[in-house]
């Protein structure tokens, strides 16, 4: 015979685990410092400038 399980406790434990997983994802996505964000923006701007500067011909504007 199976073990008796309190469904309310099981549901709460499952919801808590899902919330922890969501919190971990949010920490990874939004948990950067201001300096890290600025460095990433600077690197992106430098990459864009390098690509734009090495373009063979300029795109025509409509």
Buried (B, 14 or more C-beta within 10 A) or exposed (E): EEEEEEEEEEEEEEEEEEEEEEEEEEEEEEEEEEEEEEEEEEEEEEEEEEEEEEEEEEEEEE
